Amino acid sequence: VYRALEKLQDPDMIVLHGLKYTHGQYKLFVGEHKSKEKPGEDCKMKNKEIEQECDFLVMGPSYFLVIEVKNVRRSHDGADSDIKERFKKNLESSVDQRNRTVK
């Protein structure tokens, strides 16, 4: 993904890798919100606490794109018989991460 983004030739585009963002920055997009850990309670995180990290942030003049990269690893014996199950778990993890970010 890094190499593919590196090859893009748009001078108006900026690509950031491994961007950590604070809770204060997160709140700029979602506003005041409830706790992720304790549903129904007000969020107690401090603005300077690290909220999360995104793998890639692509910014252009009128857009931004967040890219999360996931890797489905081969099993230790090299067999791919359980690749669908591993992919499913990986997808569920990605969805959970996205849901935590947008709530």
C-alpha positions in Angstrom: 0.0 0.0 0.0 2.8 2.4 0.9 4.6 1.8 -2.4 1.3 2.3 -4.4 0.6 5.5 -2.6 4.2 6.7 -3.1 3.7 6.3 -6.9 0.7 8.7 -7.1 1.6 11.9 -8.9 -0.8 14.4 -7.5 0.9 17.5 -6.2 -2.2 18.5 -4.3 -2.3 15.3 -2.4 -0.6 14.6 0.9 -0.1 11.1 2.3 0.7 10.5 6.0 1.7 7.1 7.3 1.1 5.9 10.9 -0.7 9.0 12.0 -1.5 9.1 15.7 -4.3 11.4 16.7 -5.4 12.8 20.0 -8.8 12.6 21.6 -9.1 16.4 21.1 -8.6 15.9 17.4 -11.1 13.1 17.3 -13.7 15.3 19.1 -13.3 17.9 16.3 -15.1 15.4 14.0 -17.5 13.7 16.3 -18.2 16.4 18.9 -19.1 15.7 22.5 -19.8 12.0 22.9 -20.3 9.1 25.4 -17.6 6.8 26.7 -16.6 3.9 24.4 -15.7 1.7 27.4 -18.7 2.6 29.6 -21.8 3.1 27.4 -24.2 5.8 28.7 -21.5 7.6 30.6 -19.8 10.8 29.5 -16.4 10.4 28.0 -13.6 11.2 30.4 -10.6 11.1 28.1 -8.3 14.1 28.1 -7.8 16.1 24.9 -4.1 15.3 24.7 -4.5 11.5 25.2 -3.7 9.5 22.1 -7.0 8.2 20.7 -5.9 5.9 18.0 -3.6 5.6 15.0 -4.5 5.2 11.3 -2.2 3.4 8.9 -2.6 6.0 6.1 -4.3 9.3 5.8 -4.6 10.7 2.3 -5.6 14.3 2.0 -6.6 16.3 -1.1 -8.1 19.8 -1.7 -11.6 18.6 -1.0 -11.3 15.2 0.6 -9.5 13.0 3.1 -9.3 9.2 3.1 -8.4 7.0 6.0 -6.8 3.6 5.0 -6.4 0.7 7.5 -4.3 -2.1 6.3 -4.9 -5.6 7.4 -2.9 -8.7 6.7 -4.2 -12.3 6.6 -1.2 -14.3 7.6 -0.5 -17.8 6.4 -0.8 -20.6 8.9 2.4 -22.0 10.4 2.2 -25.1 8.3 1.6 -23.1 5.1 -1.8 -24.6 4.6 -4.6 -22.3 3.6 -7.5 -24.5 4.6 -8.6 -22.0 7.3 -7.9 -18.8 5.3 -11.6 -18.0 5.1 -12.0 -18.2 8.8 -8.8 -16.1 9.4 -10.0 -13.5 6.9 -13.4 -13.4 8.6 -11.8 -12.7 12.0 -9.6 -10.1 10.4 -12.6 -8.4 8.8 -14.5 -8.5 12.1 -11.5 -6.9 13.8 -11.4 -4.1 11.2 -15.2 -3.4 11.5 -14.8 -3.3 15.4 -11.9 -0.8 15.0 -13.9 1.4 12.5 -17.0 1.3 14.8 -14.9 2.4 17.8 -13.5 5.3 15.7 -16.9 6.6 14.5 -18.9 6.2 17.7 
